[in-house]
Amino acid sequence: MPFVKYLKCSRCGARYYLKDKPIMCAKGDLGRLDIFYDYEAIKNAVSKDTLRMRPFYMWRYFEFLPVSSWKSVVSLGEGGTPLIKARRLGEVLGLKNLYLKDETRNPTGSFKDRAMSVAVSMAVEFGYKITATASSGNAAAALAAYSAKAGLETYAFVLEMAGYGKVAQLLFYGAKVFRVKGLGREDPTVKMLRIVVEKYGFYPAPSFGPFNPYQIEGPKTISYEIIEQFNWSIPHYVFVPVGAAALLTGVWKGFKDFKNVGFINELPKLVAIQSTGNAPFVRAFREGQDPHNIRPWENPNTIASGLSDPYPWDGDGGLQALKETSGYADDVTDEEILEAMKLLAKTEGIFAEPSGATGLAGLIKAVREGKVGKDDIIVVLITGHGLKDPDIVKKVSGDAPTIEPKPEEFEKVLKEVYKVSLSKEEESREQPKT
């Protein structure tokens, strides 16, 4: 049975019902259709013990998601990602209880798989045959994968600067991909998406709420999993990278859902992190801007291409999330993001793309500024795999030197390039016989 009571526009308050297959507010005000659930019915249908008996993946939480029938569910095994105790990284930062929610383990390499699993499931339930998205790459790749699984077509509009790894991935899934020129106050991919949705009636599935309210429900399950992985308790802080603020809004909604059914009693502080090269949400937080009239960013410029949305479409939800959880928003430089990527890989063996490591960069800054304590329980969301953006990775890491198979060349390059000198003991150590 469906557990959705109704949907309500975040701007005008108009109500909608699932039987009418709503996606966008009919008044055209670009408000998000927030989904309201029957928590009493959910409490009667599911318990902690019920959840423990189910497979550990996203659809374990079926009652908290908008899909009415299991027959509509389109899944690639998303969710159920590990919550890793980051001991070595914690030692470097002076934190005793640092955890990483590793979303790089999802089927297409990012948390967007959660969003698109729900979005495509709803497309199937509503009877659509063609999906369309505006994306920096990750959402498009996820949509293409899940649409392929469901037998649906995908049209993807990506930014001209989108990383080749992301574009190649979704091309392999059979999506029809278009790089869209221009980037300023209006995202050109969103402009193109609106054109095809209005003209051709495609199912819109970008990763922001005003154009599809269902996908934002997927990231809620990150919070559900964190609570279970902490044995039905919560951390003090959760650091979240922010572009359009859909992830932040979804994570907040997830913690609220479990509070509403009595699984937890309070909410963790949420911390939103953007790049200084594109920080409209952070600016709105600092200036106290009207949540429904956030000023777009002029000419975004950041290596975190997944966070390059000039306008935070779900900024109203994100700002409310920070208010309700006593959290805050901050920005970090591209240099800080790159350092976070390197530190994460070298200490914990997790290879994140720039967008995926932005939350960690924010935590490092918070430690430096004394905003978190050494005993605080902290979770950082690592949202996307490093191979999603190979061009940036190559630019940062450089290439490896080439040598002849001779010990003297090995020692020379080791010393000159890697600044390592072998000790006499290491040089003369007898090698095992083979």
C-alpha positions as CSV (number, residue, x, y, z in Angstrom):
1,M,0.0,0.0,0.0
2,P,1.2,3.6,-0.6
3,F,2.2,5.5,2.5
4,V,2.2,8.9,0.9
5,K,-0.6,11.2,2.1
6,Y,-0.1,14.1,-0.3
7,L,2.4,16.4,-2.0
8,K,2.6,20.1,-1.2
9,C,4.3,22.9,-3.1
10,S,7.0,24.4,-1.1
11,R,6.2,27.9,-2.5
12,C,2.4,28.2,-3.0
13,G,1.2,25.4,-0.7
14,A,-0.9,23.7,-3.4
15,R,-1.6,20.1,-2.6
16,Y,-1.4,17.2,-5.0
17,Y,-2.0,13.4,-4.8
18,L,-0.2,10.5,-6.2
19,K,-3.2,9.2,-8.2
20,D,-2.8,12.3,-10.4
21,K,0.8,11.6,-11.1
22,P,2.2,15.0,-10.2
23,I,5.7,16.0,-11.0
24,M,5.9,19.8,-11.0
25,C,3.6,22.5,-9.5
26,A,0.9,23.4,-12.0
27,K,1.2,27.0,-11.1
28,G,4.7,27.2,-12.6
29,D,6.3,28.8,-9.6
30,L,9.1,26.2,-9.5
31,G,8.3,25.2,-5.9
32,R,9.3,21.7,-4.9
33,L,6.4,19.2,-4.3
34,D,7.4,18.1,-0.8
35,I,6.1,14.6,0.0
36,F,4.2,14.0,3.2
37,Y,3.8,10.5,4.6
38,D,1.4,8.8,6.9
39,Y,3.8,8.1,9.8
40,E,1.2,6.3,11.9
41,A,0.6,3.8,9.1
42,I,4.4,3.4,8.6
43,K,4.8,2.7,12.4
44,N,2.2,0.0,12.1
45,A,3.8,-1.5,9.1
46,V,7.5,-1.5,10.0
47,S,9.7,-1.6,13.1
48,K,13.4,-1.8,13.8
49,D,13.2,-5.6,13.9
50,T,11.4,-5.6,10.6
51,L,14.2,-3.5,9.0
52,R,17.0,-5.7,10.5
53,M,15.5,-8.8,8.7
54,R,15.7,-7.2,5.3
55,P,18.6,-7.0,2.8
56,F,20.9,-4.0,3.5
57,Y,20.2,-1.8,0.5
58,M,18.1,1.2,-0.3
59,W,14.8,-0.5,-0.8
60,R,15.0,-2.0,2.7
61,Y,13.1,1.3,3.5
62,F,10.3,0.8,1.0
63,E,7.6,2.2,3.4
64,F,9.5,5.5,3.6
65,L,9.7,5.9,-0.2
66,P,6.9,7.1,-2.6
67,V,6.6,4.1,-4.9
68,S,3.3,2.4,-4.4
69,S,4.1,-1.1,-5.8
70,W,7.2,-3.3,-5.6
71,K,6.5,-4.2,-9.2
72,S,7.6,-0.6,-10.2
73,V,10.9,-0.7,-8.3
74,V,14.0,-0.4,-10.6
75,S,17.1,-1.3,-8.7
76,L,20.8,-2.0,-9.3
77,G,21.5,-2.8,-5.7
78,E,22.1,0.8,-4.7
79,G,22.6,1.8,-1.0
80,G,23.9,-0.2,1.8
81,T,27.2,1.6,1.6
82,P,29.8,1.3,4.3
83,L,30.2,3.7,7.2
84,I,33.9,3.6,7.7
85,K,35.8,4.5,10.9
86,A,38.5,6.7,9.5
87,R,41.3,6.0,12.1
88,R,44.3,7.2,10.1
89,L,42.6,10.3,8.8
90,G,41.2,10.9,12.3
91,E,44.7,10.8,13.7
92,V,45.9,13.3,11.2
93,L,43.0,15.7,12.0
94,G,43.0,15.0,15.7
95,L,39.6,13.5,15.7
96,K,38.7,10.4,17.7
97,N,35.4,9.6,16.1
98,L,35.5,10.4,12.4
99,Y,33.4,8.3,10.0
100,L,33.1,8.3,6.2
101,K,29.9,7.3,4.5
102,D,31.4,5.9,1.3
103,E,28.9,6.6,-1.5
104,T,31.5,5.8,-4.2
105,R,30.4,2.1,-3.7
106,N,27.1,2.7,-5.5
107,P,26.5,1.0,-8.9
108,T,27.5,4.0,-11.0
109,G,29.9,5.4,-8.5
110,S,27.9,8.2,-6.8
111,F,25.1,8.8,-4.4
112,K,22.9,9.9,-7.3
113,D,22.1,6.2,-7.8
114,R,19.8,6.4,-4.8
115,A,18.0,9.4,-6.3
116,M,17.6,7.9,-9.8
117,S,16.5,4.5,-8.6
118,V,13.4,6.3,-7.0
119,A,13.0,8.7,-10.0
120,V,13.0,5.9,-12.6
121,S,10.8,3.7,-10.4
122,M,8.2,6.5,-10.4
123,A,8.6,7.0,-14.2
124,V,7.7,3.3,-14.6
125,E,4.8,3.6,-12.2
126,F,3.5,6.6,-14.0
127,G,3.9,5.0,-17.5
128,Y,6.6,7.2,-19.0
129,K,8.8,5.9,-21.8
130,I,11.4,8.7,-22.1
131,T,13.4,10.4,-19.3
132,A,15.4,13.6,-19.5
133,T,17.8,15.3,-17.2
134,A,20.0,18.4,-16.7
135,S,23.2,17.3,-15.0
136,S,26.9,17.9,-14.4
137,G,27.3,14.2,-15.2
138,N,26.7,12.0,-12.1
139,A,22.9,12.3,-12.1
140,A,22.8,11.8,-15.9
141,A,24.9,8.6,-15.7
142,A,22.7,7.3,-12.9
143,L,19.5,8.1,-14.8
144,A,20.9,6.5,-17.9
145,A,21.8,3.3,-16.0
146,Y,18.5,2.9,-14.3
147,S,16.5,3.9,-17.4
148,A,18.4,1.2,-19.3
149,K,17.5,-1.3,-16.6
150,A,13.9,-0.3,-17.0
151,G,13.9,-0.2,-20.8
152,L,13.4,3.5,-21.0
153,E,15.1,6.1,-23.2
154,T,17.2,8.9,-21.7
155,Y,18.1,12.4,-23.0
156,A,20.9,14.0,-21.1
157,F,21.9,17.6,-21.2
158,V,25.3,18.1,-19.5
159,L,27.5,21.2,-19.0
160,E,30.0,21.8,-21.7
161,M,32.8,21.3,-19.1
162,A,31.5,18.0,-17.8
163,G,34.2,15.4,-17.2
164,Y,34.8,12.9,-20.0
165,G,34.5,10.0,-17.6
166,K,31.0,10.9,-16.7
167,V,29.9,11.5,-20.3
168,A,31.5,8.3,-21.5
169,Q,29.7,6.3,-18.8
170,L,26.3,7.5,-19.7
171,L,26.9,7.1,-23.5
172,F,27.7,3.4,-22.8
173,Y,24.3,3.2,-21.1
174,G,22.7,4.2,-24.4
175,A,21.7,7.8,-23.4
176,K,21.5,10.5,-26.0
177,V,23.9,13.1,-24.6
178,F,24.2,16.8,-25.4
179,R,26.9,19.1,-24.1
180,V,25.2,22.5,-23.7
181,K,27.1,25.7,-24.2
182,G,27.1,28.7,-21.8
183,L,27.2,29.1,-18.0
184,G,26.1,32.1,-16.1
185,R,23.2,33.1,-14.0
186,E,21.0,30.6,-15.8
187,D,22.1,27.0,-16.1
188,P,21.9,26.2,-19.8
189,T,21.2,22.5,-19.2
190,V,18.2,23.4,-17.1
191,K,17.0,25.7,-19.8
192,M,17.2,22.9,-22.3
193,L,15.5,20.4,-20.0
194,R,12.5,22.8,-19.6
195,I,12.3,23.1,-23.3
196,V,12.1,19.4,-24.0
197,V,9.8,18.6,-21.1
198,E,7.3,21.3,-22.1
199,K,7.5,20.6,-25.9
200,Y,7.7,16.8,-25.9
201,G,6.3,15.7,-22.6
202,F,9.4,13.8,-21.4
203,Y,9.7,12.7,-17.8
204,P,12.0,15.2,-16.1
205,A,14.6,13.6,-13.7
206,P,17.3,16.0,-12.8
207,S,18.6,15.9,-9.2
208,F,16.7,18.9,-7.9
209,G,13.3,19.0,-6.4
210,P,11.3,21.6,-8.4
211,F,11.5,19.4,-11.5
212,N,11.1,16.0,-9.8
213,P,10.1,15.6,-6.2
214,Y,10.6,11.9,-6.1
215,Q,14.4,11.7,-6.7
216,I,15.0,13.7,-3.6
217,E,13.5,10.9,-1.5
218,G,16.4,8.5,-2.5
219,P,19.1,10.4,-0.5
220,K,17.0,10.1,2.6
221,T,18.1,6.6,2.9
222,I,21.7,7.7,3.5
223,S,20.4,9.0,6.9
224,Y,18.5,5.9,7.6
225,E,21.6,3.8,7.1
226,I,23.8,6.1,9.2
227,I,21.3,5.7,12.1
228,E,21.2,1.9,11.8
229,Q,25.0,1.8,11.4
230,F,25.3,3.7,14.7
231,N,22.9,1.2,16.3
232,W,19.9,3.6,16.2
233,S,21.8,6.7,17.4
234,I,23.0,9.8,15.6
235,P,26.4,11.5,15.1
236,H,27.0,15.1,16.3
237,Y,27.8,16.4,12.8
238,V,27.2,15.4,9.2
239,F,29.2,17.2,6.6
240,V,27.5,17.4,3.2
241,P,28.8,18.8,-0.1
242,V,26.2,21.1,-1.7
243,G,25.4,22.1,-5.3
244,A,21.7,22.4,-5.8
245,A,21.1,21.4,-2.2
246,A,19.0,18.4,-3.0
247,L,21.3,16.0,-1.1
248,L,21.3,18.3,1.9
249,T,17.5,18.5,1.8
250,G,17.2,14.7,1.4
251,V,19.5,13.9,4.2
252,W,17.6,16.3,6.5
253,K,14.3,14.7,5.5
254,G,15.7,11.3,6.2
255,F,16.7,12.1,9.8
256,K,13.3,13.7,10.3
257,D,11.5,10.7,9.0
258,F,13.1,8.4,11.6
259,K,12.4,10.9,14.3
260,N,8.8,11.1,13.3
261,V,8.4,7.3,13.7
262,G,10.3,7.3,17.0
263,F,13.5,5.6,15.9
264,I,15.6,8.6,17.1
265,N,14.9,11.5,19.4
266,E,17.0,14.3,17.9
267,L,18.7,15.5,14.8
268,P,22.5,15.8,14.1
269,K,23.9,19.2,13.1
270,L,24.2,19.4,9.3
271,V,27.1,21.3,7.7
272,A,26.8,22.4,4.1
273,I,30.0,22.9,2.1
274,Q,30.4,24.5,-1.3
275,S,33.4,25.7,-3.4
276,T,34.4,29.4,-3.2
277,G,34.1,29.4,-7.0
278,N,30.4,28.7,-6.8
279,A,28.8,29.3,-3.4
280,P,25.3,30.8,-3.8
281,F,23.9,28.6,-1.0
282,V,26.6,29.6,1.4
283,R,26.1,33.3,0.5
284,A,22.4,33.0,1.1
285,F,23.0,31.4,4.5
286,R,25.5,34.1,5.6
287,E,23.3,37.0,4.3
288,G,20.0,35.6,5.5
289,Q,18.5,35.7,2.0
290,D,14.9,34.9,1.4
291,P,14.9,31.0,0.9
292,H,12.7,31.4,-2.2
293,N,14.7,34.1,-3.8
294,I,18.3,33.1,-3.5
295,R,20.6,35.0,-5.8
296,P,22.2,32.9,-8.5
297,W,26.0,32.8,-8.7
298,E,27.7,34.7,-11.6
299,N,30.0,32.5,-13.7
300,P,30.7,29.4,-11.5
301,N,34.3,28.4,-11.7
302,T,35.4,25.3,-9.6
303,I,37.1,22.0,-10.1
304,A,34.1,20.4,-8.3
305,S,32.0,20.2,-11.5
306,G,29.3,18.2,-9.7
307,L,28.7,21.3,-7.5
308,S,28.6,23.9,-10.2
309,D,24.9,24.7,-10.1
310,P,24.7,28.5,-10.3
311,Y,21.3,28.3,-8.5
312,P,20.5,26.0,-5.6
313,W,17.1,24.8,-6.7
314,D,16.5,23.1,-3.3
315,G,18.1,26.0,-1.3
316,D,14.9,26.6,0.6
317,G,14.9,23.1,1.9
318,G,18.7,23.3,2.6
319,L,18.4,26.5,4.6
320,Q,15.5,25.1,6.6
321,A,17.7,22.0,7.3
322,L,20.5,24.1,8.7
323,K,18.0,26.1,10.8
324,E,16.3,23.0,12.3
325,T,19.6,21.3,13.1
326,S,21.6,24.3,14.3
327,G,24.0,23.6,11.5
328,Y,26.0,26.0,9.3
329,A,27.3,26.5,5.7
330,D,30.8,27.3,4.6
331,D,32.9,27.4,1.5
332,V,36.4,25.9,0.6
333,T,38.9,26.7,-2.1
334,D,39.7,24.4,-5.0
335,E,43.1,24.0,-3.4
336,E,41.5,22.8,-0.2
337,I,39.4,20.4,-2.1
338,L,42.4,18.9,-3.9
339,E,44.3,18.5,-0.6
340,A,41.3,16.7,0.9
341,M,41.2,14.4,-2.1
342,K,44.9,13.5,-1.6
343,L,44.6,13.1,2.1
344,L,41.6,10.9,1.8
345,A,43.3,8.6,-0.7
346,K,46.6,8.4,1.2
347,T,45.1,7.7,4.6
348,E,41.9,5.7,4.0
349,G,42.3,4.3,0.5
350,I,39.2,6.1,-0.8
351,F,39.5,7.7,-4.2
352,A,37.0,10.6,-4.5
353,E,36.3,13.1,-7.2
354,P,36.5,16.8,-6.3
355,S,32.8,17.1,-5.6
356,G,33.0,13.9,-3.5
357,A,35.8,15.3,-1.3
358,T,34.3,18.7,-0.8
359,G,32.6,17.8,2.5
360,L,35.9,16.5,3.9
361,A,37.6,19.8,2.8
362,G,34.9,21.6,4.9
363,L,35.7,19.4,7.9
364,I,39.4,20.1,7.7
365,K,38.6,23.8,7.7
366,A,36.3,23.3,10.6
367,V,39.0,21.6,12.6
368,R,41.5,24.3,11.8
369,E,39.0,27.0,13.0
370,G,38.0,25.1,16.1
371,K,34.3,24.5,15.1
372,V,34.3,20.8,16.0
373,G,35.8,19.0,19.0
374,K,38.2,16.1,19.1
375,D,35.6,13.9,20.8
376,D,32.7,14.8,18.5
377,I,31.2,12.0,16.4
378,I,31.4,13.2,12.9
379,V,30.2,11.7,9.6
380,V,31.5,13.0,6.2
381,L,29.6,12.1,3.0
382,I,32.0,11.0,0.3
383,T,29.7,11.3,-2.6
384,G,31.4,10.3,-5.9
385,H,34.3,8.2,-7.1
386,G,37.5,9.7,-8.4
387,L,37.3,8.0,-11.8
388,K,34.1,10.0,-12.4
389,D,36.4,13.0,-13.2
390,P,39.6,11.6,-14.7
391,D,40.7,14.8,-16.4
392,I,40.9,16.7,-13.1
393,V,42.6,13.7,-11.5
394,K,45.3,13.6,-14.2
395,K,45.8,17.3,-13.9
396,V,46.4,17.0,-10.1
397,S,48.4,13.8,-9.9
398,G,50.4,14.1,-13.1
399,D,51.9,11.1,-14.8
400,A,54.4,8.5,-13.6
401,P,58.0,8.6,-14.7
402,T,59.4,6.0,-17.2
403,I,62.6,4.1,-16.5
404,E,64.7,1.4,-18.1
405,P,64.6,-1.9,-16.1
406,K,67.9,-1.1,-14.3
407,P,68.4,-0.6,-10.6
408,E,70.4,2.6,-11.0
409,E,67.6,4.3,-13.0
410,F,65.1,3.1,-10.3
411,E,67.2,4.7,-7.5
412,K,67.8,7.9,-9.4
413,V,64.1,8.5,-10.2
414,L,63.1,7.4,-6.7
415,K,65.4,10.0,-5.2
416,E,64.8,12.9,-7.7
417,V,61.1,12.5,-8.3
418,Y,59.8,10.8,-5.2
419,K,62.4,12.3,-2.8
420,V,63.1,8.9,-1.3
421,S,66.6,7.4,-0.7
422,L,67.0,3.8,0.2
423,S,69.2,3.0,3.2
424,K,72.3,0.9,2.8
425,E,70.6,-1.8,4.7
426,E,67.7,-1.8,2.2
427,E,70.0,-1.7,-0.8
428,S,72.1,-4.7,0.5
429,R,69.3,-6.8,2.0
430,E,69.4,-10.3,0.5
431,Q,66.4,-11.0,-1.6
432,P,64.6,-14.3,-1.1
433,K,65.6,-17.0,-3.6
434,T,63.0,-18.2,-6.1
